[in-house]
């Protein structure tokens, strides 16, 4: 049932370009530093001290967890008789008016049973995919709760009843879009996935059939991710079994890279790796499972296992850690499932009398029979909020007063274009950061050798565009500047080049800030050219590049005049819809609620900002005061 890879782009592997290689070197250096700290731990007391530090750091990187502890308002709306067990169709509120749908598998008989929380992976159909594993656990005496993740099953975001699906795309795309919004408000999307798991665990433990002292958790793929997180952070989980997820970032940083729930901002920069979750859970029983042909390779899982094995040995609990590798690709094939049954029976038993670990045949119920709502979507059946509304609500706090140039200066870091080489054709090579070389192109108008005004044109390619040719014709020296990581891989996804920002975020960098940094390097280059009057430097950018240019100009007064075309007018506007295009290219960490793009314009004043045809985050021109608008007849 779970051996086939679902029909979605769960992970992405962008081309291994210069920027990816540079970021990977940073990642490996951070992992080297972490390894030295781990190697220095010699006693259980030192391990406990490390765990306290790690737990606090993870919660900080998440942006904390929601403080809400209100009623679940849980309801069972129907039951399916599966013979030896019953499947209840359940709905409850994770947050006010933010609903979770799930199926509770309850064995026949009145005894209190061990419980298993079952977060699902990225299979778009959600909870019905759990039937084989959850049904077998029920046959073996476990109460199992499988619930729909955000963006899947009955919890699609941006659901449009007219077409019967999400207009955002598949589940992973919905996660990544929410991931960019979360970054803007200083959070990780994972905080909401973890909180949903916490509330689902609250529900499971509220059931009279469940023995709250015997609780396990298992899930595959994205469900393995949530199993890892909630088990490490919630002490109520006594046995953990994540499948097809655990890998060291030694192997997965450069690909395959997980989506926004699987890549916490600043995770590697904080000295962490996935093994830290296992070590937080120790010495309780932890089974990790892999498959031979998974994109989460056994080689990466082995790194996690070998370090964790030493940690468990330090605590005298070697028998409570196990790693199993099954056949096939991404998923939980039957041999792996039987290992999962055996692990739960061993550490949470007794289950049903005489229950063994061999898998039994279970009745597969049609998906629609497991629906909780009439239409099968919480947005319609329960008038549930979408997650973007929850994220927007979390940003509805009083902005703090910030020194914006200083804040941006720290974010962009010191800049100096070094190793500048200009050839006879105007191609300029320079080092933007240690070990990262970029290429620009200098265009000099013909005529007498006099000091001229200059313009930086921020582009995605080095070929001259209309704005560049216009400034060149006006007599400016023009620098065609292509910031790092461009051109981005072509995609039809709304999330655009999310993977580059995700990797940058893992190592504590911000993609939009790095690209603003590159623009400042361009200013350095222009100011050093003999043909350029350094007191008359302007800059032009289009689309989201205008955000990078605003950031650069706010910290560097050498950019005397800006022209923006079709640039999104506001970061906060990205929280007004579940949809956006390319928001990861401008997801400046924790900008909101403290400042927005209008604040950058004020910081640049009295220098001129000519902003034509401002857009929203779906690239629609919007009419707002203070902007310029072009004529369609031009």
Secondary structure, 3 states (H helix, E strand, C coil): CCCCCCCCCCCECCCCCHHHHHHHHHHHHHHHHHHHHHHCCCCHHHHHHHHHHHHHHHHHHHCCCCCCCCCCCCEEEEEEECCCEEEEEEEEEEECCEEEEEEEEEECCCCCEEEEEEECCCCCCHHHHHHHHHHHHHHCCCEEEEECCCCCCCCCCCEECCCCEECCCCHHHHHHHHHHHHHHCCCCCHHHHHHHHHHHHHHHHHCCCEEEEEEEEEEECHHHHHHHHHHHHCCCCCEEEEECCCCCHHHHCCCCECCCCCCCCCCCCCCCCCHHHHHHHCCCEEEEEEECCCCCCHHHHHHHHHHHHHHHHHCCCHHHEEEEEECCCCCCCHHHHHHHHHHHHHHHCCCCCCCCCCCCCCCCCCHHHHCCCCCCCHHHHCCCCCHHHHHHHHCCCCCCCCCHHHHHHHHHCCCCCEEEEECCCCEEEEEEECCEEEEEEEECCCCCCCCEEEEEEEECCCCCCHHHHHHHHCCCEEEEEECCCCCCCCCCCCCCCHHHHHHHHHCCCCHHHHHHHHHHHHHHHHHCCCCEEEEEEEEEEECCHHHHHHHHHHHCCCEEEEEEECCECCCHHHHCCCCCCCHHHHCCCCCCCCCCHHHHHHHHCCCEEEEECCECCCCCECCCCCCECCCCCC
